[in-house]
Amino acid sequence: MNTDDRAMAILENLRPQSTVQEAWPVADREAALEGVLASRAPALPVRSRRRRVLVTTAVTAALLATGAGVATASGVLPESFTQELSFWTSETKGGVDVDTAHRVAQAPGPDGTVLSVWAGTGSNGTTCVSPMFEAPGDLDRPAPASVRAAGGQCTPANTRETFGSLGGSADDRGIHTMWGPGGEAVRAELRLPDGTVRPGLYAEGMYFYWYLANETVKAPFLVGYDASGKVVFERQLPNLITNAGR
């Protein structure tokens, strides 16, 4: 019996009333299995994604290029975008995962942009925030490929600070970005030199502000109010361009 006749005999015997064991001896099945395994191509190795670490400063604005990304609830975070948040990892010793960053609030910014706040919280309760200037859109839109970063900070859980404690940055145009704890203030606003009032952006227990201040424009006053409407804090914000401010 040649090979084709033997194969046909096996197929004829593989009927519902028969079993594989009866029609296909163990030795033949094992030989066939070895042949199949030997013919399979080896699996390709999985290429790990390299992540570059870039320590950024809070004083200059940055224009980011498009890079490879990771998926998040807000869409895709480009690698160039997560590099701007690399201080989250360094300051928390890895406690806050940059890949969990998501946009939590936004308000109108300069030149048709919005001031947005990105945040992430680690398992130990430490929260990192980063204010940024980006194109407007829905709050849950994907991360932008280009953005002007404006600093930020990481705060351990249960930290208690009073309203008026500030961190900040400024770019070479004089656009200042400030942030600080809400403390006892339930409302905060900037009183600009031209008489207009701009509310502070509240997110993650903090207020965020932006304003223009340079050699020709004075910095505004920051005012905080408690629940009764009483002023709990008032001071002129700094002008980081001229080092002025009270």
Phi, psi and omega in degrees: 000124179280179186297317181296319179295321180294319180296319180295323179296321178297315181297321179294326181282341181277071178250164183308326183280352180257166175247158178299323182298324183286319186272340185229096183305154183302317183299319180292320180297317180295321179294319179295319179297318178298323179294320179295314181298322181291333183276348182285138178286144179296145180292143178284141179293146177281126182275121181285147180275125179275137178241123179274145179255127180228118177275121183254158175261159182266003188261339184243151176278152183231140174250118188262145176268160179289139179219179176294155186224179176234146183281140175221178179297335181267006181121231181241130176266110177300148180300322178297329178289314181293336176298326178295338180258015185297338179293339175302315181291315184291319183286334181255006182055042178084004183292330179246121182278119180300329183294346179268002183301138177213153182282125184249342181196159176202156179209160180305138180241193181281153172056038177080005178269179170238148170270113180249155178241123175255139185219157175205144182235134180275173181295337179269005177093353177294133180243131176249140179230150177217113173282143181215156173254127182211174179291147182290164179164186178298152182297326183265018178292159180298161178296143181284157176279336178228139187202153174256104181288149185223034175096214181133181181200166175241134185235124177298158179298150176064021175283133181243117178230154181271155178298139180109346173283125191231148164240159183193171178209165176210144176261180186288353175271349183096008175284113180263144173234124180236153177210151180190165184294150178290324179054228182275357183274127176263352177208141180221146180211158174256132173259105186281158182302333181275005178094351178280161181238132179239122180290148174287151178268120184261130178198139176053038178076013183228159172253145179233141183221157169220150179197161177261131176209125178209206183292339184248346182240126179283152177288150180281175174261139175262131180231131177243144182235146175270186185296334180276355182092004180282140177288122179255348181198140175205127178197156175282135179285160183285153169253101185286348178282318181253001183060031178262174181122146182268000000 
